[in-house]
Amino acid sequence: MPFFAAELFYQGEVARLYHSIESNRDYSSIINQRHYERLKSLLEECQDSGALIESLHTEKVILYPGSRKIAPAAILNATGEMKIMREEIFGPLLPIVSYRNLDDAIRYVNDRPRPLALYYFDNDSARVNKVLRETVSGGVTVNDTIFHIAQDSLPFGGVGDSGMGHYHGAEGFETFSKKKAVFFQTRFNGTGLLKPPYGKRFETILKIMISRACSR
C-alpha cells in the first residue's frame, strides 16, 4: 500500500478511536514539560533537516502545547544522523524507513545494534519464520506490539546494546539469584601427577587432557 493511501486509512482509524486530540480525556498527555519539549525538539530537527512530518489524525495538528499532547505522526525521509533515528522516542512519533523487499528490511535491522523488541506484521508463516530465524532481538511480538512483555511464561530482556539477562518466571529467578559455586577436592586425587618435576609422564597426561578437551 503506498504511504499516502495508508495515511488516509490511519487518519480514519485514529479519528475513529479519538474524535479529537486536545479535548479528549482518553488520549494521554506527555508526562511532563521536559519530555514534551524533548519530543518537540525531535520534530523540529526532522523538519529543519528536510524530513516530511505527516499527522495521522484528521485534525492535521501535531503539537498541542497547552495540554502537552502530541498527535500520532509519521516521519518520512528521516536520516540516520537524526536523533529520532538514534534515541528512544517514548512518544507517538513514528519514523518510516522504506524498503524494496524483505531481505532489505532484515539487513537494515541486522546492520544496527540489537533491538530490545521486534514487531513484525504478516500472515505468511514462511516470511514470519524467516524474520524470526534471520534477526536477533530481545523479544518479538508478531502482528501486534509490546504484548510479549505481558507473557509471564516468556523471558523478557535485551541482547547486546539493548541489555543483558532476562526476567519473568524461572528466568527471573535465575537472573536475580547468585549461585555460589563450591568444589570439594577428594582426599585422594590425581593433582600430584601435574606437579613438577615435569617429564614424559606429565607430557602424556597433558596430551590426553588436551585431546579430550578438543573432542568435546
C-alpha positions in Angstrom: 0.0 0.0 0.0 1.5 3.4 -1.0 2.2 5.6 2.0 -0.4 8.3 1.2 -3.1 5.7 0.8 -2.0 4.2 4.2 -2.0 7.7 5.6 -5.7 8.2 4.8 -6.5 4.8 6.3 -4.7 5.5 9.6 -6.1 9.0 9.8 -9.5 7.5 9.7 -8.6 4.8 12.3 -7.1 7.3 14.7 -10.0 9.7 14.3 -12.4 6.8 15.0 -10.6 6.0 18.2 -10.0 9.6 19.2 -12.6 12.1 17.7 -10.2 14.8 18.9 -6.8 15.0 20.5 -6.5 18.0 22.8 -10.0 17.8 24.4 -10.1 14.0 24.5 -9.7 12.6 28.0 -8.9 9.2 26.5 -5.8 10.5 24.8 -2.8 10.7 27.1 -0.6 13.8 27.6 3.2 13.6 27.6 4.1 13.1 31.3 5.8 16.4 31.9 7.0 19.6 30.1 10.6 18.4 29.9 9.6 15.3 27.8 7.2 17.3 25.8 10.0 19.7 24.8 12.3 16.8 24.1 9.8 15.3 21.6 9.1 18.8 20.1 12.9 19.2 19.5 13.0 15.9 17.7 10.2 17.1 15.4 12.0 20.4 14.9 15.2 18.7 13.9 13.4 16.5 11.4 11.7 19.5 9.9 14.9 21.5 9.7 16.7 18.6 8.1 14.1 18.1 5.3 12.1 15.2 6.7 8.4 15.2 5.9 6.1 15.1 9.0 2.6 13.9 8.5 -0.2 13.9 11.1 -2.1 10.6 11.4 -5.2 12.4 12.7 -7.7 14.2 10.5 -7.3 17.4 12.6 -3.8 17.7 11.0 -2.4 19.4 14.1 0.5 17.6 15.8 1.6 19.7 18.8 -0.8 20.9 21.5 1.3 23.0 23.9 -1.5 23.8 26.3 -2.2 20.2 27.1 1.2 18.6 26.4 -0.5 16.4 23.9 1.1 15.3 20.6 -0.9 13.7 17.9 0.3 10.5 16.2 2.7 11.5 13.4 4.7 9.7 10.7 8.2 11.0 9.8 9.3 10.3 6.2 12.8 10.7 4.8 14.4 10.7 8.2 18.2 10.0 8.0 20.4 8.0 10.3 22.0 11.2 11.7 18.8 12.5 13.1 18.2 12.0 16.9 14.8 10.5 16.2 16.6 7.6 14.5 19.2 7.2 17.2 17.4 7.7 20.5 14.4 6.1 22.2 11.4 8.2 21.4 8.8 7.3 24.0 6.1 9.3 22.2 3.6 9.0 19.3 6.2 9.7 16.6 6.9 7.0 14.0 9.8 7.3 11.6 9.2 5.4 8.4 12.0 3.6 6.6 11.1 2.3 3.1 12.5 -1.0 1.6 12.1 -2.9 -1.6 12.0 -6.5 -0.3 12.1 -8.4 3.0 15.8 -9.1 2.7 16.4 -5.4 2.7 14.4 -4.9 5.9 16.2 -7.8 7.6 19.6 -6.4 6.5 18.6 -2.9 7.9 17.8 -4.5 11.3 21.0 -6.6 11.4 23.2 -3.7 10.4 22.3 -1.9 13.7 22.6 -2.5 17.4 20.4 -5.4 18.6 16.9 -4.1 19.4 15.1 -4.7 22.7 12.0 -5.7 20.7 11.0 -6.5 17.2 7.4 -6.3 15.9 6.5 -8.0 12.6 3.1 -7.8 10.9 2.4 -10.6 8.4 0.1 -13.6 8.0 2.6 -15.5 5.8 4.1 -18.1 8.1 7.2 -18.6 5.8 8.0 -14.9 6.0 7.4 -14.8 9.7 9.7 -17.7 10.3 12.3 -16.1 8.0 12.3 -12.9 10.1 12.5 -14.9 13.4 15.3 -17.0 12.0 17.4 -14.3 10.5 17.2 -11.5 13.1 18.3 -11.1 16.7 16.3 -9.1 19.2 15.4 -9.2 22.9 11.9 -10.3 22.2 9.3 -10.5 19.4 5.6 -9.9 19.0 4.0 -10.9 15.7 1.0 -9.0 14.5 0.9 -6.7 17.5 3.3 -4.7 19.7 4.5 -4.9 23.3 2.4 -7.9 24.3 5.3 -10.3 24.6 6.2 -8.4 27.7 2.9 -9.3 29.4 3.5 -13.1 29.0 4.8 -14.4 32.3 6.0 -17.6 30.7 8.2 -15.8 28.2 11.6 -14.4 29.3 11.9 -10.6 28.9 15.2 -8.9 28.3 17.5 -7.4 25.8 20.6 -8.6 23.9 23.8 -6.7 23.4 23.2 -3.0 23.4 19.6 -3.4 24.5 20.5 -5.2 27.7 21.7 -8.5 29.1 19.8 -11.1 31.1 16.1 -12.0 31.4 13.3 -11.9 33.9 9.8 -13.4 34.3 9.2 -16.9 35.7 12.2 -19.2 36.1 14.4 -16.8 34.1 13.7 -14.0 36.6 14.6 -16.3 39.5 17.9 -17.2 37.8 18.7 -13.6 36.9 18.2 -12.2 40.4 19.8 -15.1 42.2 23.5 -15.6 42.9 24.7 -19.2 42.6 27.6 -20.0 44.8 30.0 -22.4 43.2 31.6 -24.8 45.6 34.0 -27.6 44.8 35.2 -30.2 47.3 38.5 -31.8 46.3 38.7 -35.5 47.4 41.4 -36.6 49.8 42.9 -38.9 47.2 43.2 -37.3 43.8 45.5 -37.1 40.8 46.6 -33.4 41.0 50.0 -34.7 42.2 50.6 -36.0 38.7 50.5 -32.4 37.4 53.2 -31.1 39.7 56.9 -30.7 38.8 59.3 -32.0 38.1 57.8 -32.5 34.6 58.8 -35.3 32.3 57.4 -37.9 29.9 54.6 -38.9 32.2 53.4 -35.3 32.5 53.6 -34.8 28.8 51.5 -37.9 28.2 48.8 -36.8 30.7 48.8 -33.3 29.2 48.2 -34.7 25.7 45.4 -36.9 26.9 43.7 -33.9 28.6 44.1 -31.7 25.5 42.7 -34.4 23.2 39.7 -34.9 25.4 39.1 -31.1 25.6 39.3 -30.8 21.8 36.9 -33.7 21.2 34.1 -32.1 23.2 
